[in-house]
Amino acid sequence: MFSRKVAPGIELRLFEKKDAEAVFAVVDRNRKHLREWLPWVDFTSSPEDLRRFIGRVREQFESGRGPQTGIWIHGAFAGSVGCHPIDWGNRNCSIGYWLEEQHQGKGIMTRCCESLLDHVFEDLQLHRATIQCGTGNVRSCAIPERLGFTKEGFTRDGEWVNDHFVDLVVWGMLEDEWKARRSKS
C-alpha cells in the first residue's frame, strides 16, 4: 500500500475502493467550486463513478505507472494529488491535484505536491515532472511557482472544461533542479 506522511495529521494514501463514498461526498459538497477548473466533476454523479476511477488508478499504480492518492487530513478525505500515467520511455509524468475548498490557502497542497515530487524524483528516479493549470486558476498556478517550477509556456485551448476551452500554463521541473532545491532546504 502506497502512503506518505506529509505533515502531522496530513497523509497521502493510494485510493481504495472503500474510499468511494467519502470521496464522492467531498466532490459533491464542492461541486460548484471544483467544476470551474476540472472537467471530470460533471461526470462524477455517484459513488459508483468513483469506484470505477479508483479501479483505474489502482491498476495504474500496480502496473508501475505512478500513484494517484487521496489527501487525508486528520483521517478525513480532503482532496487528491497524483501522477497521470508515467511515460517511462522519457522518464516523466504530469501531476494533477485538487483540494476541498475549506482547506485551501493553508499550504496543504504545496506540501502534498512536495511530498509526491520527492517520491517521483527520489524513489522513482524520473527525469521530469510537469503541472498544467488553467491560466486563470491563480491558486493552482501558485503551487508550481512556489515549488520552483519553470513556467515553460502555454497551451491554447488545452482542455475542454464543461462548456468551453481553457488555456493552460505549462510548468516543468527537472530532477537535478528538484534535488538542488531540496538540498538547500
Residue, then its C-alpha position, 0 to 999 in steps of 0.5 A: m500500500f502506497s502512503r506518505k506522511v506529509a505533515p502531522g495529521i496530513e497523509l497521502r494514501l493510494f485510493e481504495k475502493k472503500d474510499a468511494e463514498a467519502v470521496f464522492a461526498v467531498v466532490d459533491r459538497n464542492r461541486k460548484h467550486l471544483r467544476e470551474w477548473l476540472p472537467w471530470v466533476d460533471f461526470t462524477s454523479s455517484p459513488e459508483d463513478l468513483r469506484r470505477f476511477i479508483g479501479r483505474v488508478r489502482e491498476q495504474f499504480e500496480s502496473g508501475r505507472g505512478p500513484q494517484t492518492g487521496i489527501w487525508i487530513h486528520g483521517a478525513f478525505a480532503g482532496s487528491v494529488g497524483c501522477h497521470p500515467i508515467d511515460w517511462g520511455n522519457r522518464n516523466c509524468s504530469i501531476g494533477y491535484w485538487l483540494e476541498e475548498q475549506h482547506q485551501g490557502k493553508g499550504i496543504m497542497t504545496r506540501c502534498c505536491e512536495s511530498l509526491l515530487d520527492h517520491v517521483f524524483e527520489d524513489l522513482q528516479l524520473h527525469r521530469a515532472t510537469i503541472q498544467c493549470g488553467t491560466g486563470n486558476v491563480r491558486s493552482c498556478a501558485i503551487p508550481e511557482r512556489l515549488g520552483f517550477t519553470k513556467e515553460g509556456f502555454t497551451r491554447d485551448g488545452e482542455w475542454v472544461n464543461d462548456h468551453f476551452v481553457d488555456l493552460v500554463v505549462w510548468g516543468m521541473l527537472e530532477d537535478e533542479w528538484k534535488a538542488r532545491r531540496s538540498k538547500s532546504 
